[in-house]
Amino acid sequence: HSHPNSFPPSLEDFNANYMNENGLGIVCCHDGKVFCYLATEQIARETYNFYEKLYYSQFKDEYQAQEKAWMKLKEFSKIEFEEV
């Protein structure tokens, strides 16, 4: 699906992917970026929000905060996330 603001997949994208057992999800951004993602477990909103806020405080950039949060969650959660 499309992300007009060119952000990575959202928490809702990952959790819907898991709940609906969709397999590989693809986000096409309006700036030309493409992300593939997959979730085999639900991600708690509190967990995502913790990391997103942590990285936002470091980078002061919403895109970087979201991307870094997903990269961190990828380390210990059952998700896949990659810009292609």
TORVEX-893666 format. One line per 5 residues: number of its first residue (from 0); their letters; for each residue x, y, z negated of N, C-alpha, C, O. Coordinates in steps of 0.2 Angstrom, whole numbers. Example, Ala and Ser with C-alpha at 12.3 -4.5 7.8 and 13.67 -1.06 7.14 Angstrom:
<recs>
0> AS> 66 -28 -39 62 -22 -39 66 -16 -39 71 -17 -42; 64 -11 -35 68 -5 -36 64 0 -39 67 6 -40
</recs>
This chain:
<recs>
0> HSHPN> 4 -6 0 0 0 0 4 6 0 10 6 -1; 1 12 1 5 18 1 5 22 -5 1 22 -9; 11 25 -6 12 30 -12 14 37 -9 19 38 -7; 9 41 -9 10 48 -5 15 52 -9 18 56 -6; 16 51 -15 21 55 -19 28 52 -19 32 55 -22
5> SFPPS> 28 46 -16 35 43 -15 38 40 -21 44 41 -22; 34 38 -26 36 35 -32 36 28 -31 33 25 -27; 40 25 -35 41 17 -36 34 14 -38 29 18 -40; 33 8 -37 27 5 -40 26 7 -47 30 8 -51; 19 7 -48 17 10 -55 16 4 -60 16 -2 -57
10> LEDFN> 15 5 -66 13 0 -71 7 -4 -68 6 -10 -69; 2 0 -66 -4 -3 -63 -3 -8 -57 -6 -13 -57; 2 -6 -53 4 -10 -47 6 -17 -50 4 -22 -48; 11 -16 -55 14 -23 -57 9 -27 -61 8 -33 -60; 5 -24 -65 0 -28 -69 -6 -31 -64 -8 -36 -65
15> ANYMN> -8 -27 -59 -13 -30 -54 -10 -35 -50 -13 -40 -49; -3 -35 -49 0 -40 -45 0 -46 -49 -1 -52 -46; 1 -46 -56 1 -51 -60 -6 -54 -61 -7 -60 -60; -11 -50 -63 -17 -52 -64 -21 -55 -58 -25 -60 -59; -19 -53 -52 -22 -55 -46 -18 -61 -43 -20 -63 -37
20> ENGLG> -13 -62 -45 -8 -67 -43 -7 -66 -35 -7 -70 -31; -5 -60 -34 -4 -58 -27 2 -60 -23 2 -60 -17; 7 -62 -27 13 -63 -24 17 -57 -23 16 -52 -26; 21 -56 -18 25 -50 -16 21 -44 -15 16 -45 -10; 22 -39 -18 19 -32 -17 24 -28 -13 30 -28 -14
25> IVCCH> 21 -24 -9 25 -19 -5 22 -12 -6 16 -11 -5; 26 -7 -8 24 0 -8 28 4 -3 34 3 -2; 25 7 2 28 11 7 27 18 5 21 21 4; 32 22 4 32 29 2 32 34 8 34 32 13; 29 40 7 29 44 13 35 47 15 36 50 20
30> DGKVF> 40 46 10 47 49 12 51 43 15 57 44 17; 48 38 17 52 32 20 54 27 16 56 21 18; 54 28 9 56 22 5 51 17 5 45 18 6; 54 10 4 50 5 4 52 1 -2 58 -1 -3; 47 -1 -7 49 -6 -13 45 -12 -12 39 -12 -10
35> CYLAT> 48 -17 -14 45 -24 -15 45 -25 -22 50 -24 -26; 40 -28 -25 39 -30 -32 35 -36 -33 31 -38 -29; 36 -39 -39 32 -45 -40 32 -46 -48 37 -44 -51; 26 -48 -51 26 -49 -58 23 -55 -60 18 -57 -57; 26 -59 -64 23 -65 -66 22 -65 -74 21 -70 -77
40> EQIAR> 21 -59 -76 19 -58 -83 16 -51 -83 18 -46 -79; 12 -49 -88 9 -42 -89 14 -38 -93 17 -41 -97; 15 -32 -91 19 -27 -94 15 -23 -99 10 -20 -96; 17 -23 -105 13 -18 -110 14 -11 -108 20 -9 -107; 9 -7 -108 9 0 -107 14 3 -112 18 7 -110
45> ETYNF> 14 1 -118 19 4 -123 26 3 -121 30 7 -122; 27 -3 -119 34 -5 -117 37 -1 -111 42 2 -111; 32 0 -106 34 4 -100 35 11 -102 40 14 -100; 30 14 -106 30 21 -108 37 22 -112 40 28 -111; 39 18 -116 45 19 -120 51 20 -116 55 25 -116
50> YEKLY> 52 16 -111 58 16 -106 57 22 -101 62 26 -100; 51 23 -99 50 29 -94 52 36 -98 55 40 -95; 49 36 -104 51 42 -108 58 43 -110 61 48 -110; 61 37 -111 68 37 -113 72 40 -107 77 44 -108; 71 37 -101 75 39 -95 73 46 -93 77 50 -90
55> YSQFK> 67 48 -94 65 55 -92 69 60 -96 71 65 -94; 70 58 -103 73 63 -107 81 64 -105 84 69 -106; 83 58 -102 90 58 -100 91 62 -93 96 66 -92; 86 61 -88 87 63 -81 83 69 -80 84 73 -75; 78 70 -83 73 76 -82 70 75 -75 69 81 -72
60> DEYQA> 69 69 -72 67 68 -66 62 62 -66 64 57 -68; 56 63 -64 51 58 -65 52 52 -60 51 46 -62; 55 53 -54 56 47 -50 62 43 -53 61 37 -53; 67 46 -55 73 42 -58 71 39 -65 73 33 -66; 66 42 -69 64 39 -75 60 33 -73 61 28 -77
65> QEKAW> 56 33 -68 52 27 -67 56 22 -64 56 16 -66; 61 23 -59 65 18 -56 70 15 -62 70 9 -62; 73 19 -66 77 16 -71 73 12 -76 75 7 -78; 67 14 -78 63 10 -82 61 3 -79 62 -2 -83; 60 3 -73 58 -4 -70 65 -8 -69 65 -14 -70
70> MKLKE> 71 -5 -68 77 -8 -68 78 -11 -75 81 -17 -75; 77 -8 -80 78 -10 -87 73 -16 -88 75 -21 -91; 67 -15 -87 62 -20 -88 63 -26 -84 62 -32 -87; 66 -26 -79 68 -31 -74 73 -36 -78 74 -42 -77; 77 -33 -83 82 -37 -86 79 -42 -91 82 -47 -92
75> FSKIE> 73 -40 -94 71 -45 -99 63 -47 -98 60 -50 -102; 60 -45 -92 53 -46 -91 53 -51 -85 58 -51 -81; 48 -54 -84 47 -58 -78 44 -54 -72 38 -55 -70; 48 -49 -70 46 -45 -64 52 -45 -59 58 -46 -61; 51 -43 -53 56 -42 -48 54 -35 -45 48 -33 -45
80> FEEV> 59 -31 -44 59 -24 -41 65 -22 -37 70 -23 -40; 64 -20 -31 69 -18 -27 67 -13 -22 62 -14 -19; 71 -8 -20 70 -4 -15 74 -8 -9 79 -10 -9; 70 -8 -3 73 -11 3 74 -6 8 76 -8 14
</recs>
